[in-house]
């Protein structure tokens, strides 16, 4: 009864030349427009009694899939999830774990995850190959520029101090890790390494100047000469560093407070730069000179002839080592 009166049953076909059209038979549209009409559809029992369809069947309306889809020759259904307040990668990782632990799939069923997080996964794979190669190239170029492993180690070893400011600002702004944030950190690392290189060059030039003076005077280079060289080199680098930081802040702060189209992405690129330049300034003006003094002090212990103390000498209030 349901198949013929409601759904329609094919009883024959009509032939019109080369065309074939099926012939279906079912009840008129007015007799099947509502649940009440379907329940009142007459039926005849084998004994000849007339009853309604609702007397032998439960007729209800239930929600089904809005659309039947298939992929890889298998029916599938989609569940859309909007993420707010956390990163996509972390949510998908946790959701996969929870579903695997708490959901028992019947035989023949499977779950696949798709969405914007796939862009992040592909970017992470690329960055996983690109970042080590880039760091290796930076180390090679630094070694070619300075020719000393100590100078390269000072710059690379102190780089995390410059990056820490970017992480602090991301934490304060409650920004999650994304491809845009990684791009901002790459730009920050480039600027921080550049300023650290210039500071290291200024310090080396100032120390070479002190060494030439000591050689002309016929005396060994002392720790006082190193301290004088650090003071001179750092002061020569002070104004260019302040100008660099002021320029970067002036260019990026409008992006941080902007709210137009694309501002969400640009803010996540600019945030590591803004926060990192604050600590990069401390790195260039304080950490690099301090490490420079420490390295030369260690070198003086290993090679006393290179940096030998002058008894009773004083330079800018620093006692001789």
GIGI-V48891 format. One record per pair of residues at least 24 apart in sequence whose C-alpha atoms are under 7 Angstrom apart, sorted by the first residue. I is the first residue (numbers start at 1). GAP is how many residues later the second one is. If there is no record, write none. Layout:
BEGIN
I|GAP + I|GAP
END
This chain:
BEGIN
6|26 + 35|24 + 86|90 + 87|89 + 87|90 + 88|29 + 89|28 + 120|59 + 123|56 + 155|38 + 155|41 + 161|118 + 161|122 + 162|30 + 162|114 + 162|115 + 162|117 + 162|118 + 162|121 + 163|26 + 163|113 + 164|112 + 165|110 + 165|111 + 165|113 + 165|114 + 166|105 + 166|106 + 166|107 + 166|109 + 166|110 + 167|105 + 169|102 + 169|103 + 169|106 + 170|101 + 170|102 + 180|85 + 180|88 + 180|89 + 181|87 + 181|88 + 181|91 + 183|86 + 184|85 + 184|86 + 184|88 + 184|89 + 185|87 + 185|88 + 188|84 + 188|85 + 188|88 + 192|88 + 195|89 + 196|88 + 199|35 + 199|38 + 199|85 + 202|31 + 203|26 + 203|27 + 203|30 + 206|26 + 206|27 + 220|85 + 220|86 + 220|87 + 220|88 + 221|85 + 221|86 + 221|87 + 222|85 + 222|86 + 222|87 + 222|88 + 223|84 + 223|86 + 223|97 + 223|98 + 224|91 + 224|96 + 226|67 + 230|59 + 234|51 + 245|32 + 249|25
END
